Amino acid sequence: MTAADLFRGAPIVARRDFLANVKSVRVVVISVLMLLLMVGAAFGISGLGPGGPVSDYVLWVDLAYPSADPSQAGVVAWVSDAFGAPRPGVELVLGEQPPTGDIVERARQTTNATGWVSFEDLGPGNWAVRMQVGLSTWTYGVDIESVRPLWNFTVQWQQLDRAQDGSYGDFLWHVVRLDGAGARGAEVAVNGTLVGTTDANGFFGYIFEPGAYDVNITYLGDWFLMPVFVNEPQPTPLQSGPDTVLFFLGFVLMGIFAPIVAIAVSYDALTKERAHGSLELLLVRPASRTGLALGKFLGAFASVALPILGISFAALAAIAVTAGGWPDAVFTATFLGATLALLATYILIMLVLSTFLKSPGTALIMAIVVFILFSFVWGVVFFFVSLALGLQPGTQAYFLANSVSSLFNPTGVYQLTLSPAMPPNVLGGLGGFLGFGLPAWAGPVAFAVWIGGLLILAIYLFQKKIA
């Protein structure tokens, strides 16, 4: 048998499947959505700052000595947002704070219309107030001494990053009189210059530029001095350069959505033919089983690869416009090549599975299982296996085991292929940990093994299983 006989019919089947796929609604819809996502992310990723979220609920806990008798001392708590607006209706739990373990609950109260709660007549001891909003919990402790303090007020403060630029230049102060009431009118001076006074609840907020400062709070003849340091804003991904933006598009987006596109196009490659009765027509054509398998693969691959390449080039152009330059040439070429290899691998996985599946419904379920397995479950499985093997996270053995396990996951191989090509400036050379202990060629070779092995298996199954 000649090579022409072995692959007879492959071009015809490939052309047939390619035209059928590019005209299908699913390919058009998925391609348009992915185009919007990738290009939109390239333009919008500049807004991704390194700062964490700012809570809408801030808990302030202070001492309260309403009289000279320390046995009448208590705790006052005030709940506000990050801008000083009171938060009424928030349940707070008071508890004794033991040296170890959780607090022992003593009382519960709900903040009033101005956000305040007062727990009275507690006496000396270690106390804590807990606030839970949704899944988030805050607990702050306070020590009541057996002797009434001599000062007139207490000060609590928090340092936030409301601008989400990583500088943490937003300072909030809460000044409370010793009797537990908000210290209205306390003067706040920065480097000797008065910048404002506290409101009726004792709150004051100020935004600092990067630098070092001395803050002095004065009230009723007493004063409180504290140093403040604000670091420089951290660069956003866009400010870090086009290579960092491409890193986010590749690792965060393409690594997830490319498999979705490939699976969506190829999951019913044969079940659809069986359901429509067209598989028998294909088998009676002058095409070999090898040519049929190869043609099905090439048709599906071309119908996905061409739109994805177009989307990738559009995203690269968007990066060039927003970041003022193109990403590194080697990194870009690796990104494009690895993306094509990822598409080919998932298409072949579904092509192999489709030889065993009889109905489109079963094929859809299997497609979902494959995506969830490699995209989400794989990491969970590795975590429990590493625990069973006694591997400590952060160690060399753990990183090496993680890299080796990635060779058996197409999405992991995609990351292993990209990581050696990442320029050193991308996230401080994070790529070294993504493929720790493996040579730079491990990813491309693993892709070659995946694609070659799956293609041979598909051809074999087409010869033995398709009837």
C-alpha positions in Angstrom: 0.0 0.0 0.0 1.4 3.4 -1.0 1.3 6.5 1.1 -1.3 7.9 -1.2 -3.5 4.9 -0.5 -2.9 5.1 3.2 -4.0 8.7 3.5 -6.6 8.6 0.7 -9.5 10.9 1.3 -7.9 13.0 4.1 -8.0 16.3 2.1 -11.6 15.8 1.1 -12.8 14.9 4.6 -10.7 17.8 6.1 -12.2 20.3 3.7 -15.7 19.0 4.4 -15.4 19.2 8.1 -13.6 22.6 8.0 -16.5 24.2 6.0 -19.1 22.6 8.2 -17.4 23.9 11.4 -16.7 27.5 10.3 -20.3 27.9 9.2 -21.7 26.5 12.5 -23.2 28.9 15.0 -21.2 27.5 17.9 -17.8 28.4 16.2 -19.0 31.9 15.2 -20.4 32.7 18.7 -17.4 31.3 20.6 -14.9 33.1 18.3 -16.7 36.4 18.7 -16.9 36.1 22.5 -13.3 35.1 22.7 -12.2 38.0 20.5 -14.1 40.4 22.7 -12.6 38.8 25.8 -9.0 38.8 24.6 -8.9 42.2 23.0 -11.0 43.7 25.8 -8.6 42.2 28.4 -5.6 43.6 26.5 -7.1 47.1 26.7 -8.6 46.8 30.2 -5.8 44.9 32.0 -4.2 48.3 32.8 -6.7 48.7 35.5 -5.5 45.6 37.4 -3.6 47.0 40.3 -1.7 45.0 42.9 -3.7 46.1 45.9 -6.2 44.0 47.6 -9.9 44.7 48.0 -11.0 47.5 50.4 -13.7 46.3 52.8 -17.0 48.2 53.1 -17.0 47.4 56.8 -14.3 48.6 59.2 -14.4 47.6 62.9 -13.0 50.0 65.6 -12.7 48.8 69.2 -11.7 51.0 72.1 -11.6 51.1 75.9 -14.3 53.0 77.9 -13.9 54.2 81.5 -17.1 56.0 82.4 -15.9 56.6 85.9 -12.9 56.2 88.2 -14.0 52.8 89.2 -12.3 50.2 86.9 -15.0 47.6 87.6 -17.3 49.8 85.5 -14.9 49.9 82.6 -16.1 48.4 79.3 -15.6 48.3 75.6 -17.1 50.4 72.8 -17.1 49.4 69.2 -17.9 51.4 66.1 -18.5 50.1 62.6 -18.0 52.3 59.5 -17.1 52.0 55.9 -13.7 53.0 54.6 -14.8 56.6 54.2 -16.2 57.0 57.8 -19.9 56.5 57.1 -21.5 54.6 60.0 -22.8 51.0 59.5 -25.9 50.4 61.5 -27.5 46.9 62.0 -24.2 45.0 62.2 -24.1 42.2 64.9 -21.0 42.2 67.1 -19.9 39.5 69.5 -18.1 40.2 72.8 -16.0 37.5 74.3 -13.2 36.9 76.8 -9.8 36.4 75.1 -8.0 33.4 76.6 -4.2 33.1 76.1 -4.9 30.4 73.5 -7.9 29.3 71.5 -11.0 31.1 70.4 -12.8 33.8 72.3 -15.4 32.8 74.9 -18.7 34.6 74.0 -20.2 36.8 76.6 -22.7 39.0 74.8 -24.1 40.1 71.4 -25.3 43.4 70.3 -26.2 45.2 67.0 -24.8 48.6 66.1 -27.2 51.5 66.5 -28.2 54.1 63.9 -24.8 55.8 64.2 -22.8 52.5 64.1 -22.0 52.2 67.8 -22.2 49.4 70.4 -21.3 49.6 74.1 -20.4 46.7 76.3 -20.5 48.0 79.8 -19.3 47.0 83.3 -16.8 44.4 82.1 -14.0 45.2 84.5 -10.3 44.4 84.1 -9.3 41.6 81.7 -8.6 40.6 78.1 -11.6 41.2 75.9 -12.3 40.8 72.1 -15.0 42.0 69.7 -15.8 40.0 66.6 -17.6 41.1 63.5 -18.7 38.8 60.7 -20.0 40.1 57.4 -20.7 37.4 54.8 -17.7 35.1 54.8 -15.3 37.7 56.2 -14.6 37.9 60.0 -12.7 40.5 61.9 -11.7 40.2 65.6 -10.0 42.9 67.6 -8.8 42.5 71.2 -8.5 45.1 74.0 -7.0 44.9 77.5 -8.9 46.7 80.4 -6.4 47.6 83.0 -7.2 47.7 86.8 -6.2 51.4 86.9 -7.9 54.1 85.0 -5.5 55.6 82.4 -4.4 59.2 82.8 -4.8 60.2 79.2 -8.0 61.8 77.8 -8.5 59.7 74.6 -7.4 56.6 72.7 -6.5 56.3 69.0 -7.0 53.5 66.5 -5.8 53.6 62.9 -5.9 51.6 59.7 -3.8 51.8 56.6 -5.7 51.0 53.4 -5.2 51.0 49.6 -8.4 52.6 48.3 -6.7 53.7 45.1 -5.7 50.0 44.4 -2.2 51.1 43.4 -0.2 49.2 46.0 1.0 52.3 47.9 -1.4 52.0 50.9 -1.5 55.8 51.3 -5.0 55.9 52.8 -4.9 56.4 56.6 -8.0 56.3 58.8 -8.0 57.3 62.4 -10.6 56.8 65.1 -10.3 58.9 68.2 -12.4 58.0 71.3 -12.7 59.9 74.6 -11.9 57.9 77.6 -15.6 57.7 78.6 -16.3 55.9 75.3 -17.7 58.7 73.2 -16.4 59.8 69.8 -13.8 62.6 70.2 -15.3 65.3 67.9 -12.9 68.0 66.9 -9.5 66.3 67.6 -6.9 68.1 65.6 -4.8 66.1 63.1 -1.5 67.6 62.0 0.9 66.2 59.4 4.6 67.4 59.8 3.3 70.2 62.0 0.6 71.4 59.6 -3.0 71.1 60.6 -4.9 69.0 58.0 -8.3 68.6 59.6 -10.3 67.5 62.6 -12.3 64.4 63.5 -16.0 64.3 63.0 -18.8 63.6 65.5 -17.8 59.9 65.6 -14.1 60.7 66.1 -13.2 59.7 62.5 -10.7 61.3 60.2 -9.2 60.1 57.0 -6.3 61.4 55.0 -4.5 60.4 51.8 -0.7 60.6 51.8 1.7 60.8 48.9 4.6 58.3 49.0 7.1 59.3 51.7 7.7 59.5 55.5 5.6 61.7 57.8 4.9 62.5 61.5 1.3 62.7 62.4 0.2 64.4 65.7 -3.3 64.1 67.1 -4.3 66.6 69.8 -7.4 66.6 72.0 -8.3 68.1 75.3 -4.7 69.0 76.1 -3.3 65.6 75.3 -1.5 64.6 72.2 -0.6 61.4 70.3 2.4 61.2 67.9 2.8 58.5 65.3 5.2 58.0 62.3 3.6 57.2 58.9 5.4 55.7 55.9 3.8 55.3 52.4 5.7 53.3 49.7 5.7 54.1 46.0 2.8 52.8 43.9 3.4 49.4 42.5 3.3 49.1 38.7 0.2 47.7 37.1 0.6 44.8 34.6 0.3 47.3 31.7 3.0 49.6 33.3 5.2 46.6 33.6 5.3 46.3 29.8 3.7 44.3 27.0 5.4 41.1 28.1 3.5 41.1 31.4 0.2 41.8 29.6 0.9 38.8 27.3 1.6 36.7 30.3 -1.8 37.4 31.7 -3.5 36.8 28.4 -1.6 33.5 27.9 -1.6 32.0 31.3 -4.9 33.4 32.7 -7.2 33.5 29.6 -5.9 31.5 26.7 -4.9 28.6 28.9 -8.6 28.3 29.9 -10.5 29.4 26.9 -8.5 27.7 24.1 -9.5 24.2 25.5 -13.1 25.4 25.7 -13.1 26.3 22.0 -11.3 23.1 20.9 -13.7 20.9 22.9 -16.8 22.8 21.8 -15.9 22.2 18.1 -14.7 18.6 18.3 -16.6 16.9 21.2 -19.3 15.4 18.8 -17.0 14.8 15.8 -18.4 11.3 15.3 -21.6 11.2 17.4 -23.0 13.9 15.2 -22.2 11.9 12.2 -23.9 8.8 13.7 -27.0 10.8 14.7 -27.4 12.3 11.2 -26.7 9.1 9.4 -23.7 10.6 7.5 -21.1 8.3 9.0 -22.1 5.5 6.7 -21.8 7.8 3.7 -18.3 8.6 4.8 -17.3 5.0 5.2 -18.5 4.0 1.7 -16.5 6.8 0.1 -13.1 6.0 -1.4 -11.3 7.1 1.8 -9.1 5.0 4.0 -9.7 4.8 7.7 -6.4 6.5 8.3 -7.4 9.2 5.8 -10.7 9.6 7.6 -9.1 10.0 11.0 -6.5 12.4 9.7 -9.1 14.4 7.8 -11.5 14.7 10.8 -8.6 16.0 12.9 -7.3 18.5 10.3 -10.7 19.8 9.5 -11.5 20.5 13.2 -8.1 21.8 13.9 -8.1 24.3 10.9 -11.6 25.5 11.8 -10.4 26.4 15.3 -6.8 27.4 14.7 -7.6 30.1 12.1 -10.0 32.0 14.3 -7.8 31.7 17.3 -4.8 33.0 15.4 -6.8 35.9 14.2 -7.9 36.6 17.8 -4.4 36.3 19.1 -3.0 38.7 16.5 -5.8 41.2 17.4 -4.9 40.8 21.1 -1.2 41.4 20.3 -2.1 44.5 18.3 -4.2 45.7 21.3 -1.2 45.2 23.6 1.0 47.2 21.2 -1.5 50.1 21.3 -2.0 50.1 25.0 1.5 49.3 26.2 3.4 51.2 23.5 5.2 48.3 22.0 5.0 44.6 21.0 5.9 41.8 23.4 9.2 40.0 23.1 9.4 38.2 19.7 10.4 34.8 21.2 7.7 35.0 23.8 5.1 35.9 21.2 6.2 33.1 18.9 6.1 30.6 21.7 2.7 31.8 22.8 1.3 31.3 19.3 2.9 27.9 18.8 1.9 26.6 22.3 -1.7 27.8 21.7 -1.9 25.8 18.4 -0.4 22.8 20.1 -2.9 23.1 23.0 -5.8 23.3 20.5 -4.5 20.2 18.6 -4.2 18.2 21.8 -7.7 18.8 23.1 -9.2 18.2 19.6 -7.4 14.8 19.4 -8.6 13.9 23.0 -12.2 14.5 22.0 -11.7 12.7 18.7 -10.3 9.6 20.5 -13.2 9.7 23.0 -15.8 10.1 20.2 -14.9 6.7 18.8 -16.5 5.2 22.0 -19.5 7.5 22.4 -22.8 6.8 20.8 -24.9 9.9 21.5 -24.4 13.7 21.4 -25.6 14.0 25.0 -23.0 11.5 26.2 -20.3 13.3 24.2 -21.3 16.6 25.8 -21.1 15.2 29.3 -17.7 13.7 28.5 -16.5 17.1 27.1 -17.4 18.8 30.4 -15.6 16.1 32.4 -12.5 16.5 30.3 -12.4 20.2 30.7 -13.0 20.1 34.5 -10.5 17.3 35.0 -7.6 19.1 33.3 -8.5 22.7 34.3 -9.5 22.3 37.9 -9.5 18.8 39.4 -5.9 18.1 38.4 -4.5 20.6 40.8 -6.6 19.3 43.6 -5.4 15.7 42.9 -1.8 16.8 42.9 -2.3 18.6 46.3 -3.6 15.4 48.0 -1.0 13.3 46.3 1.7 15.6 47.5 0.3 15.4 51.1 0.3 11.6 50.9 4.0 11.7 49.7 4.9 14.1 52.5 6.0 16.9 50.1 6.2 20.2 51.8 4.9 23.2 49.7 7.7 25.6 48.8 10.4 22.9 48.8 12.4 21.9 45.8 10.9 18.4 45.8 7.4 19.9 45.8 8.2 22.2 42.8 9.8 19.4 40.9 6.8 17.0 41.5 4.4 19.7 40.4 6.4 20.2 37.2 6.5 16.5 36.4 2.7 16.2 37.1 2.1 19.0 34.6 3.6 16.8 31.8 0.4 14.6 32.1 -2.0 17.6 31.7 -2.3 19.4 28.4 -2.9 22.7 30.1 0.1 22.1 32.3 2.2 21.3 29.3 1.0 24.6 27.8 2.4 26.5 30.9 5.6 24.5 30.8 6.1 25.5 27.1 5.4 29.2 27.8 7.5 29.6 31.0 11.0 29.2 29.6 10.2 31.8 26.9 9.0 34.4 29.5 11.4 37.4 29.7 13.0 37.8 33.1 11.1 41.0 33.7 7.8 39.2 33.8 6.6 39.0 37.4 10.2 38.8 38.6 11.0 35.6 36.7 8.1 33.6 38.0 8.5 31.3 35.0 11.4 29.5 36.7 9.0 28.1 39.3 6.4 27.0 36.7 8.9 24.5 35.1 11.2 24.0 38.1 13.7 21.2 37.6 12.8 20.5 33.9 14.8 21.5 30.9 13.4 24.2 28.6 12.5 21.6 25.9 10.3 19.6 28.2 7.1 21.4 27.3 7.5 21.2 23.5 8.6 17.6 23.6 5.7 16.7 25.8 3.3 18.4 23.3 4.9 16.4 20.5 4.3 13.2 22.5 0.8 14.1 23.3 -0.2 15.0 19.7 1.7 12.2 18.1 0.4 9.6 20.6 -3.2 10.7 20.4 -3.1 10.9 16.6 -1.7 7.3 16.3 -4.4 6.2 18.8 -7.1 7.9 16.9 -6.1 6.3 13.6 -5.9 2.9 15.3 -9.4 3.3 16.8 -10.9 4.5 13.5 -9.6 1.3 12.0 -10.8 -1.0 14.7 -13.9 0.7 16.2 -15.6 2.7 13.5 -18.2 0.6 11.6 
